[in-house]
Amino acid sequence: MKNEIKVGGRTKLYSEDVAYFEANVNYTIIHYYQGKNKIVATTIGQIHERIGEECGFIRPNRSYLINLQFVDNYHLGELLLQNKLKVNISRRRIKRLNNIVEKYFEQKIPIST
């Protein structure tokens, strides 16, 4: 089932189609998996409130809201996205987000014995 997100006046999208959101003052740039971008006149904080935690998005810092499915790797407080963008995790969020990302990768990668 797709999770529909209302991000602007008439703009609706599905969480599975979005790679990440990027803050730009009072606007948000939506980066889709296909590589397309769209700018909406909604703050990233408002979008984060509408999405909630259950859609698989994490907020590593004030500038980004990232779909966990788009995270390729993480190391030393930094997320590496599939498009090779490196996103720093803020100091106050690092402990909580490391736990979330570790759990995600444990479920994603089957361990063979």
C-alpha positions in Angstrom: 0.0 0.0 0.0 1.3 3.4 -1.0 1.5 6.2 1.6 0.1 9.4 0.2 1.6 12.6 1.4 0.1 16.1 1.0 3.0 18.5 0.7 1.5 21.6 -0.7 -1.8 23.2 -1.7 -2.6 20.7 -4.4 0.5 18.7 -4.4 0.2 15.1 -3.3 2.8 12.4 -3.8 3.6 8.9 -2.6 6.4 8.3 -0.1 7.7 5.4 -2.1 8.5 7.7 -5.1 10.6 10.2 -3.0 14.3 9.7 -2.4 14.6 12.7 0.0 13.5 16.2 0.8 15.9 19.2 1.0 15.2 22.4 2.9 15.6 25.7 1.1 14.5 28.5 3.4 10.7 28.4 3.4 10.6 26.0 0.4 11.4 22.3 0.1 13.0 20.6 -2.8 11.5 17.2 -3.4 14.1 14.8 -5.0 12.4 11.8 -6.7 14.0 8.4 -7.3 13.9 9.0 -11.0 16.2 12.0 -10.6 13.5 14.7 -11.1 13.1 17.6 -8.6 10.1 19.7 -7.6 10.0 22.8 -5.4 7.0 23.3 -3.0 6.2 26.3 -0.8 6.1 24.2 2.3 8.8 23.9 5.0 10.6 20.7 5.6 9.4 20.7 9.2 5.7 20.8 8.0 6.4 17.9 5.7 8.1 16.0 8.4 5.0 16.5 10.7 2.7 15.2 7.9 4.8 12.2 7.1 5.5 11.0 10.6 8.0 8.3 11.4 6.0 5.3 10.0 6.7 6.1 6.4 10.4 5.2 6.6 11.8 8.8 6.5 14.5 10.0 8.9 15.6 13.6 9.6 19.4 13.5 10.1 19.7 17.3 10.3 17.7 20.4 9.7 18.2 20.4 6.0 17.2 16.9 4.9 14.4 14.4 5.3 15.6 11.1 3.8 13.8 7.9 2.7 15.7 5.1 4.4 15.4 3.0 1.2 17.6 5.6 -0.6 20.4 5.3 2.0 23.3 3.3 0.5 25.6 3.3 3.5 26.5 5.1 6.7 29.7 5.6 8.6 30.9 7.9 11.4 27.8 10.1 11.6 27.4 10.4 7.9 24.8 8.9 5.5 25.8 8.1 1.9 22.8 8.2 -0.4 22.5 6.2 -3.6 23.2 9.4 -5.7 26.6 9.6 -3.8 25.4 12.6 -1.8 26.9 12.6 1.8 24.6 13.9 4.5 25.9 14.7 8.0 23.9 13.6 11.0 23.6 16.3 13.6 25.2 15.7 17.0 22.0 15.7 18.9 20.4 13.2 16.5 23.3 10.8 15.9 22.6 8.3 18.7 19.0 7.8 17.8 19.5 7.7 14.1 22.4 5.3 14.2 20.1 2.8 16.0 17.4 3.3 13.4 19.8 3.0 10.4 21.5 -0.1 12.0 18.1 -1.8 12.4 17.1 -1.0 8.9 20.3 -2.4 7.4 20.0 -5.6 9.6 16.6 -6.2 8.1 17.7 -5.2 4.6 20.7 -7.4 4.3 20.2 -11.1 5.1 23.0 -12.7 7.1 24.1 -16.0 5.7 25.6 -18.6 7.9 
